[in-house]
Amino acid sequence: MDNSSGDHQINNFKDFGFDKSVMEGLDSIGFEIPTPIQKQIIPHIMQGCDVIGCAQTGTGKTAAYLLPVLHRIINHPVKGVNTIIISPTRELAIQIAQALEGLSYFVNLSSMAVYGGTDGMEWEQQKRALSQGVDIVVATPGKLISFLNMDIIPVSQLQHLVLDEADRMLDMGFVDDIMKIISYLPENRSTFLFSATMPSRIRELSRKILKNPVEVNIAVSKPAAGILQAAYLTHDSQKLQLLAKLIRDRDLPSILIFASTKSKVKTITRELLSAGFQVADIHSDLEQTEREKVLLRFRTRNLQILIATDVLSRGIDIENISLVVNYDVPHDAEDYVHRVGRTARAEQSGIAITFVNETDMFRFSKIEKLIENEIIKLMPPPEMGPGPEYNPKSSGPVHFHKRNVRKK
Ligand code: AMP
């Protein structure tokens, strides 16, 4: 069922009828006006309907489910775990847990984030806390299954299941894990599924696990308005020099660079460091604690430039990035939207620049088609010599890579 009329008469957070403690959380965080997805989805979740939310990060989808879930928990407390939120990555789980902490600051409830990469002592602590029952569990699938297999989480009265970034979970091979998790949960619950894209596999999953869902679509596959997008036509040999020039000329406070492979990330980092820039990288070779430390430095503006593989391209909420650079054209067109979505969050403006070499031109034209927008093509400055001529037809056909299944 499609429903996009759920937002009539909703102009303000107080129109939802949230509990006072939820309103206090909103006040302290400073959210004043609901975003479009919040206007459309919140009334349905308040009523306990199953919901499919088709929305990318940056639209306010996290608060769209957290706020009504908090309200419902206050009004229908249960014994044991009330809500499980499943996230494909640790980074997104941490980010959801942080949003939850802020929004629920004045609400009397307990929550716990459960994700991989924790040590034995933490595992024991989590086990103890979970067995006593917390209201909200935010978890990655693998870790959650281990606890469910041990039969220590009291889920028999569970009210809500949230699947965040469901498309990402399927891409990462978590479908069996999700079905296994669901086999532990009571049928009489509300399920909310969020996904940036709606491929047929997501529809199939929804048919299996949701009941008469209301579907809300928010501008899928289009970067938020306010992002200035441009492409440089470059040979690979020109990319490093061009990147250094872009950074030097603009002197922006917060720059995020994505490259296709770990080894490229390391090379770019090395080169920029030796050119005197303040830069760090983040990829799957790093331990969880190191990743968090780097992210924190970047978030708090103690690090100007962060270089990442696509680990960061979805789900992570770092605000106010002034410039995103795709050092390579993303393999997956939807990833472009997600990467560019790191900038211009919540209606601020940002710049997104993509380097396009001769073999990536066809793939880039696919992205333009997807976002229904022709992106301006620029040549490198004359002192670097000419870039390749733009000819998207000659570089195809493209073999789109299956997105990498990330090592856990
Ligand atoms: P999300 O799509 O959930 O990752 O949210 C994107 C960003 O928008 C986050 O930084 C949120 O804190 C922020 N945000 C969410 N809802 C609102 C709102 N109603 N007003 C202002 N900012 C918001």
Boltz pocket constraint, residues with backbone or C-beta under 6 A from the ligand:
constraints:
  - pocket:
      binder: B
      contacts: [[A, 30], [A, 31], [A, 32], [A, 33], [A, 34], [A, 35], [A, 38], [A, 56], [A, 57], [A, 58], [A, 59], [A, 60], [A, 61], [A, 62], [A, 63], [A, 315], [A, 317], [A, 319], [A, 345], [A, 346]]
      max_distance: 6.0
